[in-house]
Amino acid sequence: MGDVSIMKVVGVGNAIVDVICKVNDEFLVQNGLTKSTMKLVDEIEFKKLLSSLTIAETVAGGSVANTIVGLSQLGNNVSFIGKVNDDNLGNKYEESLIKEKVTYFYKKRKETIPTGTCLILITPDSERTMCTFLGIAGKINEQDIDELAIKQSKLVFLEGYLWDEGEPKSAFSKAFKMANRTAISLSDKFCVERHKESFLDLVKNKLDITFANEQEILHLIDANSFAEVIEFGKNLGKLLIVTRSAKGSIAIFNNEVFECESQKNLKLVDLTGAGDLFAAGFLHGYINEMSIQESLEKGTEMASKIIQKIGARLN
């Protein structure tokens, strides 16, 4: 355990081992998968999909963990809380985080449920389609939340995906009660659909920072145009950051709107981790007292780097 007294950010998220595979479009069609979405699958379906694939690489993933590793690579003292089993993949997960100099505030135990895994299927157009078997990751509960880690960090970063099961909600609430500042990434539009009311309540009343992409925020507030999103952001009184792919990104705080163009002429290889690394860049700026504009630019720079290589790791 590192020195917690100077922790900048603690992430609470799904500890999921990313299993990255390249597939053709036909594979998605045959298996009834919708391109560019994340589908939750059970263990049986997961094993069936994996049986016909060749693994390109495995890495400690999960949305928040990707962000936390990005923050660590930028030289910040950060930590992560996420639940794994004491099994082969669980050990790989822990090793992967430690290698990235992330303090892991979780003691592995023998569980009946395996470590969570996400199959990332990359099609020739660089889009990613994900099949997630949450495993034990989805069973994180309030006992798993290290109080000291939360209280002694500047900011707690959580993911919308955690809201899917019963137990993680209690973990979420506990972290919220003790945190100095809180930020969340809304995860994906289906996640927003499933939890619209509670997410809206979080964004309006409990969070300091919300990260969303354009689709997610439009869904959340039932907006027909981006102008409505701007209006919502101006009235929010909290920091709202929206990524808009090729249109760049935007941050709204009180009545101010900050914009950052996306970088041009990038060689797209794989969009995995773009949002996660954008959040890492932005939060790096935020916790190190950079301006909102500079933070947006740092987020954009990180996202631009990651989409030009496979996976969600910069180095």
N, C-alpha and C positions, 0 to 999 in steps of 0.2 A: 504493500500500500504506500503510495507516494505521500508527500506532504499535502494534506487536504487544505491547509490554511490559505493556500494561494490558488485554489482551483478557480478557473474562470467560468467554465461551463460544465454542467453535468447533464448528460443525455439520458433520458429514460425511453426505452424503445423495445421493439421486437428484436431479439437476438436471433438472427436468421442467417444460416450459411448460404451464400449465393453460389449456385451451381450454374455456370455459364455454358451454353451450348449454341452452336450455329445450326439453323434449320432453314428449309425452304418454305415458301408460302403454303405449299401443298400440305405440309405437316400440320399447320394450324387448322386448315380446312378439315383434314381427316380427323383431327381430334376435337373438332367443334370449338376452337378457341378464337376469340375476337382479338384481332391485332391491336397492339398498343394498350391493352388493358391488363389489370391484375385480377386473377381469379383465385379464390380460395379453394383448395382441393383437400380431400382426405388422404390418409396414408396409402390406401389401396390405389387410388387414381394416380397419386404421385409416383409410386413405384412402377406403375404400368407405363406412364409417360417416359420415365427415366430409362426403362429397359431397352428402348429402341434408339437411345441417343449416345453420342460420344461427348464426354465432358471436356471442355476447353480449359476451364480453371475453376477452383473453388476459393472463396474469400469470405471473411467475416462481413456480413452485410446487414440489411435492415436499414431503412431510411435514415433514422437518427444516428445510427452507428456510422454510416457513411459520412454524415456531417461532422460528427465528433472526430473521426480520423482526419478529415480535411482540416479541421481546426488545429489538431495536433501537428500536422505537417506544416502548418503556418507558424508553428512555434509557441502555441498556447498550451497551458497546463490544463488538461481536460480529463473527464472521467465518464464512465458509462455504466448504466445499470440495465441489465437485461437477463432473462432467464434461459439457461441452457441445461441440458442433461449431462451427467458425467458419462458421456459416451464418446465415440470416435469423433463425430462432428462437433460435439461440445468442446472437446479438447482443441480441435483445430480452430474453433471460434476464438477461444481464449488466447491461444498462441498468436493468432492473427492480430488481435487487439494489442497484446503486450508488445509485439514486434513494432507496432505503430506508436509506442510510448503513450498509450491510453491507459489510465488507471481503471481497472475493472473492479467495481464494487459489487461483486457477486460471488458467492461461494457455491461451486457446483455440488450437486447431490445426485445420488442414484434416483432416477425418477422412472415411473412406468411409461411415460410418454417420451418419444425421442426429441432431440434437438430440432428446432424449426429449420426448414429448408425452403429456398425459393429457386425454382427453375427459371432461369432467364433465357428465353429463346430469342436469338437475334436473327432476323430475316435479312436478306440481301440489301434491303433499303435502309438498314441501320436501325429500324424500329425495334423496340423490345416488347415482348409479350411475356407476362409473368404468371407462373402457377405457383402459388404459395401454400405450403403445408406448414401451418403455424406451429404445430407441435407444442412443446412445453413453453415456447416463447409467449404464446397467447394466454398462459396461465399465471403471468406475473401478478402478484397481489401486494397488499400494503406491507406485509412482513418482509418483502424483498427490497423495500425502499430504505436505503441507508440514510437515516435522519441527518447525521453529521455531514455527509457528502452534500446533501441538499442545502442545509443551512449555511455551509461555508463556501458555497459557490455563488458567483455573481448572478448566474442565470441558469434556469432549468429549461431544457429543450425537449419537447415531447412530440409524438407523432399521432395524427388522427387515427391511424390504423389501430392504435391501442384501445380505441373506444369500442371495438367490435365485440369483445367478449365481456362477461359479467365481472370477473375478478380484476382485470386491469383497470376498470373504472375506479376501484377503491385505491389502487396504487396511484393513479392519476390524481385523485382528490387529495391524498396524503401529501404528494409532492407539491401540489398547488398551495396547500395550507402553509407549508414551511418555506417555500421558495422566496428569495428576494425579488427576483423578476422571472417572468415566465414567457416562453415563446412556443409556438406550435407550427407544424407544417400540416396542412389539411390532407395530405396524402394522395387521394385521387377522387375523381368526381363521383364514383359509385359509393365511396366512403362518405362523401358529403350527402349524397342522396339518402343513405341509410340513417344518418344521424343529424339531419338538417336542424331540428329544433335545438338539440343540445349543443351542436357546434355554434349556432348563432348566439346562444347564450354565453358560451365560452369567449367567443370573439368580442362580443359587446361588453361583457362584465368581468371576465376573469384573466384575460391575457394582456400582456404588455406588447407583444409582437405576434402578428399572424403572417405566415407565408402561404401564398396560394398561387396556383396558376390561373390563367384567365377563365378557363372552363369551370374550375372549382368555385371561384368567387361568384361567377354569374349564376351558377346553380344555387349556391348558398343563399343569395339574397333575391333569387327569382328575378334577376335583371334581364331586360331585353337588349340593353346596350351598354357599352363600356362607360358611357357618360354617367349612368346610374351607379356604377361601381365607384367612380370618382366622388360622386355626391355622398355615397355611403361612407367612404373613407374619410371625407372631410368632417363628417358629423360624428365620427367614431371616437375621437380623442385618444386613440391608441395608434401604434405604428402598424400600418398595413402595407405589405409588400407583395406585389403581383408580378409574376413573370409571364411574358407574352411571346415566347419563342422568338421568331424572327423580328417581332415588333419591339424587342428589348424588354426592359423592366421598368417598374414604376414604384415609388414609395409615396405613401400619403401619410402625413402627420399633421393633425389639426387642420389648418386651412392650406397647408403647403403641399404642393405636388412636385416630386423630384422624378426626373426621367433619365434613363440611360439607354442608349442604343445598343443593339446586339452587335457583336463583332462580325464583320463581313468576310466573305470568301473563305469560310472555314471548310476543311475537309471532314465532313461528317462520317464518323466511323460507327459510333454506337452512342445512343442517347442515355444509356444507363447512368444514373447518378447526377444528371445535369441539375435537377432541382436541389438535390442534397448538397452538391458542391457549391451551388449558388448560395444556399443558406449558410454554408461554412464561410464563404468569402464575406457575406454581409455581416454575419455575427462577429467575425474577426474584427471588422471595422467598428462595430457597435461596442464590443467589450473593451476595445483599445482606444475609445474616445475619438474615433474618426467621425467626420461629418456624415450625414445620411447620404449625400451625394457620393462621397468617397467610398462608403460602404457598398452602395449599389454597384459602383465601378469594380470593386474588388470581387463582388459576387459574380458579376458578368465575366470578369477575367477567369475566375475559377471554372465557371460553367463552360466557357469557350475552350479551355484546355481539356476538360474531361470528355467532351463529345468528339474529340479528335483521336480518342484511343478506346480500346475495349475495356469494359469494366468500370468500376466506380473508384479507382485509386489513381492518384496523380503520379506516384512514384513507388 
